[in-house]
Amino acid sequence: MAGEEEVQVVESSFVTPAADTPSRALPLSPFDLMLANRGYTPLVHFYRRPETACDDFFDVTRLKTALGKALVPFYPLAGRLRAGADSRLQIDCNGKGMLFLVAQCRLTMDDFNDFKPSSKQRRLFVPHVDNSDGLLWAAQVTFFKCGGVALGTAVHHGTMDGISTFHFFQTWSTFSRDGDRAVVKLPYHDRTHLCARYPPAVHPDTLSLFCLKINLSQPLGPVVNEVFTLRKDQLSTLKRICGGSGVSTFSAVSAHLWQCMCLARQLPPNSTTRLAFAAKIRRAMTPPFPDGYFGNAVINVSVADEARGIASGDLAYIAHRIKDTLGRVDDELVRSAVDYLELDQAKRDNSPAIGNLLATDMRVVSWLSMPLYDVDFSWGKPLAVLRAESNRGGFAHLVDSAHGDGSVHIVMCIDATILKEFKRLLYAKFESMVYSKF
């Protein structure tokens, strides 16, 4: 493992379901296949050891026992991603198990207390797997010299979205905390809700609304990861500027970020700039998806405009364009997108997605209101939860504060040359220009 001078893996095993599970092939939906080339999402949960005596802090046997129980309802995670007879990817539910590593670290949690994504975090705390392994999920528990713990996971994005990911985290931690008394919400594994229609029918608005692929380019210069914080009072000010209570935190913050990026990048006034973001479809379908649907149930949508209109425009107008775009996502348009992806599958490039977003574009990923911190294995909630590495320029992740104070963290991957100006613009609308970190 890279970084052996700082982290040493002391145990490697596969945890299998604690009871018999179905043995079958689970086809991926067109939305899953669209994301298959994104590979693994690297996540890290940081836990500080309680000050009170705790001899069994992150007991490995207890974690593995709970994981085996969680893999019974979530049995696809114990399988492997394989190509079927028609060459399409599917989950081979074979019960081979999840990779589980235990490691010791010579560093302390204070060496990572800025909680910024970095290649070092991924290298030290997240299991190294690639698509050829076929694993859907791998976990590593790393014990720091100070007694704290980093729980790093590699989650294959082609098989599940954020809601499904944190559903499993909650289930695993609940079994660890409550044992046989655990009450968990069961996942729903039937992905035929997102099958293409016959005959397919592509709505004229489909290609203008949905980002069915991400346009990437080679970076022109270095990018850096940075974390900004908007306090609750700053968010209230921003939402008031954007039109008041009818505007969501996501729409207001995204509008502000888009405008700041256009100004900091000094885009040509007549160039076209695009903001992309994910729309949840679980409740947009008719009928709505069953509760606990396990898979990818999001799709990227976008808003485009001339750079001059975004850079000098009214934030309320920009925020309402974002809100209206999300409101257009309904059953017909989602099914139209599925049909388009099915027709386009033969031409789709499944090679790994490499590069940054175009210099005119930006993407905002919302983890707001997700149960990021509801992952208590019985030793307390995590101090921080973050993507271990975010090295694609133009991306921003919105994350609720772990302190429950109503603030929002903005985790940016941004061109180093515009970082200073972007930071100035981000806080210029507020009376106090306070730059905060986790």
C-alpha positions as CSV (number, residue, x, y, z in Angstrom):
1,M,0.0,0.0,0.0
2,A,1.3,3.5,-0.8
3,G,2.2,5.5,2.2
4,E,3.6,2.5,4.2
5,E,5.8,5.0,6.0
6,E,2.7,6.5,7.6
7,V,0.0,3.8,7.4
8,Q,0.4,0.0,7.6
9,V,-2.4,-2.5,6.8
10,V,-2.3,-5.1,9.6
11,E,-5.4,-7.1,8.5
12,S,-7.2,-7.9,5.2
13,S,-10.3,-10.0,4.9
14,F,-13.6,-10.4,3.1
15,V,-16.7,-10.1,5.2
16,T,-19.6,-12.2,3.8
17,P,-23.3,-12.0,4.6
18,A,-24.3,-13.5,8.0
19,A,-27.0,-15.6,6.4
20,D,-27.9,-17.1,3.0
21,T,-28.7,-14.5,0.4
22,P,-30.1,-14.6,-3.2
23,S,-27.8,-15.8,-5.9
24,R,-28.7,-14.0,-9.1
25,A,-27.7,-11.4,-11.6
26,L,-29.0,-7.9,-10.9
27,P,-29.0,-5.8,-14.1
28,L,-27.9,-2.1,-13.9
29,S,-30.3,0.6,-15.0
30,P,-29.4,3.1,-17.7
31,F,-28.7,5.7,-15.0
32,D,-26.3,3.2,-13.3
33,L,-24.6,2.5,-16.6
34,M,-24.2,6.2,-17.3
35,L,-22.2,6.6,-14.1
36,A,-20.2,3.3,-14.4
37,N,-17.1,5.1,-15.8
38,R,-16.9,7.4,-12.7
39,G,-15.3,4.5,-10.7
40,Y,-15.1,4.7,-7.0
41,T,-16.2,7.6,-4.7
42,P,-13.6,7.8,-1.9
43,L,-15.2,8.8,1.5
44,V,-13.7,9.3,4.9
45,H,-15.4,9.5,8.3
46,F,-13.2,10.8,11.1
47,Y,-14.0,9.7,14.7
48,R,-12.4,11.1,17.9
49,R,-11.9,8.6,20.7
50,P,-14.2,9.5,23.7
51,E,-12.5,11.1,26.7
52,T,-14.2,8.6,29.0
53,A,-12.8,5.1,29.2
54,C,-13.6,3.1,26.1
55,D,-11.6,-0.2,25.9
56,D,-13.6,-1.4,22.9
57,F,-13.4,1.7,20.7
58,F,-14.0,0.6,17.1
59,D,-13.7,-3.0,18.0
60,V,-12.9,-4.8,14.8
61,T,-14.8,-8.0,15.6
62,R,-17.9,-6.0,16.4
63,L,-17.6,-4.0,13.2
64,K,-17.2,-7.1,11.1
65,T,-20.1,-8.9,12.8
66,A,-22.4,-5.9,12.2
67,L,-21.2,-5.7,8.6
68,G,-22.1,-9.3,8.0
69,K,-25.6,-8.6,9.3
70,A,-26.0,-5.5,7.2
71,L,-24.9,-7.4,4.1
72,V,-27.9,-9.7,4.4
73,P,-30.5,-7.1,3.3
74,F,-27.8,-5.3,1.2
75,Y,-26.6,-8.5,-0.4
76,P,-25.7,-7.0,-3.8
77,L,-22.8,-5.2,-2.0
78,A,-21.3,-8.7,-1.3
79,G,-21.3,-9.4,-5.0
80,R,-19.2,-8.4,-8.0
81,L,-19.7,-6.1,-11.0
82,R,-19.5,-8.2,-14.1
83,A,-20.3,-8.0,-17.8
84,G,-23.4,-10.1,-18.7
85,A,-24.0,-12.2,-21.8
86,D,-25.0,-9.0,-23.7
87,S,-21.8,-7.2,-22.5
88,R,-23.8,-4.9,-20.3
89,L,-22.6,-4.5,-16.7
90,Q,-24.6,-6.2,-14.0
91,I,-24.1,-7.1,-10.3
92,D,-23.3,-10.8,-9.8
93,C,-24.9,-11.4,-6.4
94,N,-22.6,-14.2,-5.4
95,G,-22.0,-13.5,-1.7
96,K,-18.2,-13.3,-2.0
97,G,-18.1,-10.5,0.4
98,M,-16.8,-7.0,1.0
99,L,-13.1,-6.1,1.3
100,F,-12.4,-5.0,4.9
101,L,-8.9,-3.7,5.9
102,V,-7.5,-2.7,9.3
103,A,-4.6,-0.3,9.5
104,Q,-2.4,1.5,12.0
105,C,-1.3,5.1,11.4
106,R,1.7,6.9,12.9
107,L,0.0,10.2,12.5
108,T,-2.7,11.9,14.7
109,M,-6.0,13.3,13.7
110,D,-4.6,16.8,14.3
111,D,-2.5,16.3,11.2
112,F,-5.7,16.3,9.2
113,N,-7.8,18.8,11.2
114,D,-8.4,21.1,8.2
115,F,-10.5,18.3,6.7
116,K,-9.8,19.2,3.1
117,P,-9.9,16.5,0.4
118,S,-6.4,15.5,-0.7
119,S,-4.6,12.8,-2.6
120,K,-2.9,11.9,0.7
121,Q,-6.2,11.2,2.4
122,R,-7.2,8.9,-0.3
123,R,-3.8,7.2,-0.4
124,L,-3.7,6.6,3.4
125,F,-7.3,5.9,4.4
126,V,-9.2,4.6,1.4
127,P,-8.7,1.0,0.1
128,H,-7.0,0.9,-3.3
129,V,-9.4,-0.9,-5.7
130,D,-10.1,-0.4,-9.4
131,N,-12.9,-1.4,-11.8
132,S,-11.2,-4.6,-12.8
133,D,-11.6,-5.9,-9.2
134,G,-15.4,-5.8,-9.6
135,L,-15.9,-4.8,-6.0
136,L,-18.8,-2.6,-5.2
137,W,-17.7,-1.4,-1.8
138,A,-14.4,-1.7,0.3
139,A,-13.7,-0.4,3.8
140,Q,-10.6,0.4,5.8
141,V,-10.5,1.2,9.5
142,T,-7.4,3.2,10.4
143,F,-6.3,3.7,14.0
144,F,-4.4,6.9,14.6
145,K,-1.6,7.2,17.2
146,C,-3.8,9.5,19.2
147,G,-6.6,6.9,19.5
148,G,-8.9,8.4,16.9
149,V,-10.2,6.5,13.8
150,A,-10.6,7.1,10.1
151,L,-13.2,5.0,8.4
152,G,-12.4,5.1,4.7
153,T,-14.6,3.6,2.0
154,A,-14.4,3.1,-1.8
155,V,-18.0,3.1,-3.2
156,H,-18.7,2.3,-6.8
157,H,-20.8,5.1,-8.2
158,G,-22.1,3.0,-11.0
159,T,-24.2,0.9,-8.5
160,M,-25.5,3.5,-6.0
161,D,-26.1,7.2,-5.4
162,G,-25.5,9.1,-2.2
163,I,-28.9,8.3,-0.6
164,S,-28.3,4.6,-1.1
165,T,-24.7,4.9,0.2
166,F,-25.7,6.6,3.4
167,H,-28.6,4.2,3.8
168,F,-26.1,1.4,4.0
169,F,-23.8,3.3,6.4
170,Q,-26.8,3.8,8.7
171,T,-27.7,0.2,8.6
172,W,-24.2,-1.0,9.3
173,S,-23.8,1.4,12.2
174,T,-27.2,0.5,13.6
175,F,-26.3,-3.2,13.7
176,S,-23.0,-2.3,15.5
177,R,-24.8,-0.1,18.0
178,D,-27.9,-2.1,18.7
179,G,-27.0,-5.7,17.8
180,D,-30.0,-8.0,17.5
181,R,-32.3,-5.3,18.7
182,A,-31.5,-3.2,15.6
183,V,-34.5,-1.8,13.6
184,V,-33.4,-0.9,10.1
185,K,-35.1,0.3,6.9
186,L,-34.8,-2.4,4.3
187,P,-33.5,-1.6,0.8
188,Y,-35.5,-2.2,-2.4
189,H,-33.4,-3.9,-5.1
190,D,-35.8,-4.0,-8.1
191,R,-34.2,-1.6,-10.7
192,T,-36.7,-2.4,-13.4
193,H,-38.5,0.9,-12.5
194,L,-35.8,2.5,-14.7
195,C,-36.1,0.2,-17.7
196,A,-36.5,1.8,-21.1
197,R,-39.9,1.8,-22.8
198,Y,-40.8,-0.1,-25.9
199,P,-40.9,1.6,-28.3
200,P,-38.7,4.3,-26.8
201,A,-39.8,7.9,-27.0
202,V,-37.4,10.8,-26.5
203,H,-39.1,14.1,-25.5
204,P,-37.8,17.2,-27.4
205,D,-36.8,18.8,-24.1
206,T,-34.6,15.9,-23.0
207,L,-31.3,17.0,-24.5
208,S,-31.7,20.6,-23.5
209,L,-32.5,19.8,-19.9
210,F,-30.4,16.8,-19.0
211,C,-26.6,16.6,-18.9
212,L,-26.3,13.0,-20.2
213,K,-22.5,13.3,-20.3
214,I,-19.9,15.6,-18.8
215,N,-17.6,17.5,-21.1
216,L,-14.1,17.4,-19.7
217,S,-10.8,19.0,-20.8
218,Q,-7.2,18.8,-19.9
219,P,-6.4,21.2,-17.0
220,L,-4.6,24.5,-18.1
221,G,-3.0,24.9,-14.7
222,P,-3.0,23.6,-11.1
223,V,-6.2,23.1,-9.2
224,V,-6.5,23.2,-5.4
225,N,-9.0,21.9,-2.9
226,E,-10.4,24.5,-0.5
227,V,-13.2,24.6,2.1
228,F,-15.4,27.7,2.6
229,T,-18.1,28.1,5.2
230,L,-21.3,30.2,5.0
231,R,-22.8,30.7,8.4
232,K,-26.5,30.5,9.1
233,D,-26.9,34.3,9.2
234,Q,-25.0,34.6,5.9
235,L,-27.2,32.0,4.3
236,S,-30.3,33.9,5.5
237,T,-28.9,37.1,3.9
238,L,-28.2,35.2,0.6
239,K,-31.7,33.6,0.5
240,R,-33.2,37.0,1.1
241,I,-31.3,38.5,-1.8
242,C,-32.4,35.5,-3.9
243,G,-36.1,36.1,-3.2
244,G,-36.9,34.9,0.3
245,S,-38.4,31.8,1.8
246,G,-39.5,30.2,-1.5
247,V,-35.8,29.7,-2.6
248,S,-34.0,26.7,-1.2
249,T,-30.5,26.9,0.3
250,F,-29.2,24.9,-2.6
251,S,-30.6,27.2,-5.2
252,A,-29.4,30.4,-3.4
253,V,-25.9,29.0,-2.8
254,S,-25.5,27.6,-6.3
255,A,-26.6,30.9,-7.9
256,H,-24.0,32.7,-5.8
257,L,-21.2,30.3,-6.6
258,W,-22.0,30.4,-10.3
259,Q,-21.9,34.2,-10.4
260,C,-18.6,34.3,-8.4
261,M,-17.0,31.7,-10.7
262,C,-18.0,33.7,-13.8
263,L,-16.5,36.9,-12.3
264,A,-13.3,35.2,-11.0
265,R,-12.7,33.5,-14.3
266,Q,-13.2,36.7,-16.3
267,L,-15.1,34.8,-18.9
268,P,-15.7,36.6,-22.3
269,P,-19.1,38.4,-22.0
270,N,-20.6,36.6,-25.0
271,S,-19.4,33.1,-24.0
272,T,-21.9,30.5,-22.9
273,T,-21.5,29.3,-19.3
274,R,-23.2,26.2,-17.9
275,L,-24.1,25.2,-14.3
276,A,-24.8,21.5,-13.8
277,F,-26.4,19.8,-10.7
278,A,-28.2,16.7,-9.8
279,A,-31.9,16.3,-9.6
280,K,-33.4,13.6,-7.4
281,I,-36.0,11.5,-9.2
282,R,-37.3,9.2,-6.4
283,R,-40.4,11.4,-5.9
284,A,-40.5,12.8,-9.4
285,M,-41.7,9.5,-10.9
286,T,-45.3,8.3,-11.2
287,P,-45.8,6.4,-9.0
288,P,-42.9,7.4,-6.7
289,F,-40.1,4.9,-6.2
290,P,-40.6,2.5,-3.3
291,D,-39.0,3.7,-0.1
292,G,-35.4,2.5,0.2
293,Y,-34.7,2.1,-3.5
294,F,-31.1,1.0,-3.8
295,G,-29.3,2.3,-6.9
296,N,-28.8,5.6,-8.8
297,A,-31.9,7.7,-8.7
298,V,-30.4,11.1,-9.7
299,I,-29.7,12.7,-13.0
300,N,-27.7,15.7,-13.9
301,V,-29.6,18.8,-15.3
302,S,-28.1,22.1,-16.3
303,V,-28.8,25.8,-16.8
304,A,-26.9,27.8,-19.5
305,D,-26.7,31.5,-20.2
306,E,-24.3,34.1,-21.5
307,A,-21.5,34.9,-19.1
308,R,-22.4,38.6,-19.1
309,G,-25.9,37.7,-17.9
310,I,-24.6,35.6,-15.0
311,A,-21.7,37.8,-14.0
312,S,-23.8,41.0,-13.8
313,G,-27.3,39.5,-13.3
314,D,-29.7,39.6,-10.5
315,L,-29.1,36.7,-8.1
316,A,-32.9,36.2,-7.6
317,Y,-33.2,35.6,-11.4
318,I,-30.3,33.1,-11.4
319,A,-31.7,31.2,-8.3
320,H,-35.1,31.0,-9.8
321,R,-33.7,29.6,-13.1
322,I,-32.1,26.8,-11.0
323,K,-35.3,26.2,-9.0
324,D,-37.4,26.2,-12.2
325,T,-35.0,23.7,-13.9
326,L,-35.4,21.3,-10.9
327,G,-39.2,21.7,-11.1
328,R,-39.2,20.6,-14.8
329,V,-38.0,17.1,-13.9
330,D,-41.1,14.9,-14.0
331,D,-42.0,11.4,-14.9
332,E,-42.2,11.9,-18.6
333,L,-38.8,13.7,-18.9
334,V,-37.1,11.1,-16.7
335,R,-38.4,8.2,-18.8
336,S,-37.4,10.1,-21.9
337,A,-33.9,10.3,-20.6
338,V,-33.9,6.6,-19.8
339,D,-35.0,5.9,-23.4
340,Y,-32.3,8.1,-24.8
341,L,-29.6,6.5,-22.7
342,E,-30.8,3.0,-23.8
343,L,-30.7,4.1,-27.5
344,D,-27.3,5.7,-27.0
345,Q,-25.7,2.8,-25.0
346,A,-24.0,1.2,-27.9
347,K,-22.1,4.4,-28.7
348,R,-21.4,5.4,-25.1
349,D,-17.7,5.7,-24.1
350,N,-17.1,3.7,-21.0
351,S,-13.5,4.6,-20.5
352,P,-12.7,6.4,-17.3
353,A,-13.7,10.0,-17.1
354,I,-10.5,12.1,-16.9
355,G,-9.9,15.9,-16.8
356,N,-11.6,19.0,-15.4
357,L,-14.8,20.7,-16.4
358,L,-14.6,23.2,-19.3
359,A,-13.4,26.6,-18.2
360,T,-16.9,28.0,-18.7
361,D,-18.7,25.3,-16.7
362,M,-19.3,24.5,-13.1
363,R,-21.0,21.6,-11.2
364,V,-22.5,21.8,-7.7
365,V,-23.1,18.5,-5.9
366,S,-25.5,18.7,-2.9
367,W,-25.1,16.6,0.2
368,L,-27.4,18.9,2.1
369,S,-29.9,17.1,4.3
370,M,-28.2,13.7,3.8
371,P,-27.7,11.7,7.0
372,L,-23.9,12.1,6.8
373,Y,-23.4,12.2,10.5
374,D,-25.9,9.6,11.5
375,V,-23.2,6.9,11.4
376,D,-22.8,6.1,15.1
377,F,-21.3,2.6,15.6
378,S,-21.9,3.2,19.4
379,W,-18.9,5.3,20.0
380,G,-20.3,8.6,18.9
381,K,-21.0,10.4,15.7
382,P,-18.2,11.3,13.3
383,L,-16.3,14.6,13.8
384,A,-16.3,15.1,10.0
385,V,-17.4,13.3,6.8
386,L,-16.0,14.2,3.5
387,R,-15.0,13.0,0.1
388,A,-11.3,12.0,0.5
389,E,-10.2,13.4,-2.8
390,S,-11.8,15.8,-5.2
391,N,-9.3,16.5,-8.0
392,R,-11.7,17.6,-10.8
393,G,-11.6,21.3,-11.3
394,G,-15.0,23.1,-11.4
395,F,-16.7,20.9,-8.9
396,A,-18.2,22.1,-5.6
397,H,-19.8,20.0,-2.9
398,L,-22.3,21.4,-0.4
399,V,-22.2,19.8,3.0
400,D,-24.1,20.5,6.2
401,S,-22.0,21.4,9.3
402,A,-21.3,18.6,11.7
403,H,-22.1,21.0,14.6
404,G,-25.8,21.4,13.7
405,D,-25.4,25.2,13.7
406,G,-27.1,25.7,10.3
407,S,-23.9,26.6,8.5
408,V,-22.9,25.0,5.1
409,H,-19.5,24.0,4.0
410,I,-18.5,24.5,0.4
411,V,-15.8,22.0,-0.7
412,M,-14.3,23.4,-3.9
413,C,-11.9,22.1,-6.4
414,I,-10.8,25.3,-8.2
415,D,-8.1,26.8,-10.4
416,A,-5.3,28.0,-8.1
417,T,-4.9,31.2,-10.1
418,I,-8.5,32.4,-9.3
419,L,-8.7,31.2,-5.7
420,K,-8.0,34.5,-4.0
421,E,-10.4,36.5,-6.2
422,F,-13.1,33.8,-5.8
423,K,-12.8,33.9,-2.0
424,R,-13.1,37.7,-2.1
425,L,-16.2,37.6,-4.2
426,L,-17.8,34.8,-2.2
427,Y,-17.9,36.9,1.0
428,A,-18.3,40.4,-0.6
429,K,-22.1,40.4,-0.2
430,F,-21.9,39.9,3.5
431,E,-21.1,42.5,6.1
432,S,-18.4,40.4,7.7
433,M,-15.9,38.7,5.4
434,V,-15.1,35.7,7.6
435,Y,-13.2,32.8,6.0
436,S,-14.0,29.6,7.9
437,K,-13.0,26.0,7.7
438,F,-14.4,22.8,9.2
